Amino acid sequence: MKSKIFNILKARFLLNEDATKNWRFILFLLVLAIIMIANTHSYEKKVFQIAALTNEVKELRSEFVDRRSELMKIKMESSVAEQMVEKEILPSSVPPKKIKVAKEKSSWDKLWQ
């Protein structure tokens, strides 16, 4: 039992006649470990990218809401009237009238009536 443990600690299994099998297995494990590490790095990179984009979306959404509220304030009739008073344009006291233009019928339509 002691000799087997000492052989493993001294890495004699890598120097035996059938050591090529052991070396192949070790290289296979190393390649798998490198692939796993690379996969983990790419995953973490994507997670950080998603977090950054999420924060950017939150900022843009809050900016959108702020701009929309500003636009609503600007479009209000009272604020437009105040700006027009500064330019000495007063609102009309007579309400506007809707003008309807009757479309003249073509001779073809008159024929089928």
URNOR-V699514 format. One line per field, one symbol per residue. phi: phi as a letter, one per 30 degrees, with the letter a starting at -180 (. if undefined). burial: + if it has 9 or more other ideal C-beta (glycine too) atoms within 8 Angstrom, else -. A space follows every 10 residues. Layout:
phi->???
burial->???
This chain:
phi->.ddddddddd iddccddcdd dddddddddd dddddddddd dddddddddd dddddddddd dddddddddd dddddddddd ddddddcicc dddcddcdcc cddddddddd dcd
burial->------++-- --++----+- -++--+---- ---------- ---------- ---------- ---------- --------++ +--++----- ---------- ---------- ---
